[in-house]
Amino acid sequence: MDAPSPPPAQPLIPANDGPPISEQGQAALLTLARLIGRQIAREEFARRMAAANADDTPA
């Protein structure tokens, strides 16, 4: 698994003008975003592999 990335240099500013997110909250948010991105990539890869295998199947 990849090593965790360092926290951002500047705190994340919420879009709804709420209170700033703590460093621990920022780290959790970035980890969650990374995991979601990987899941989306796995699903897209599986879709493309299934499509490629369907094209290779003789009729």
QUIRASUL-V106656 format. One record per helix or strand. SS is the DSSP state (H for helix, E for strand). FROM is the first residue (numbers start at 1). LEN is the number of residues. If there is no record, write none. Layout:
SS&FROM&LEN / SS&FROM&LEN
This chain:
H&23&34
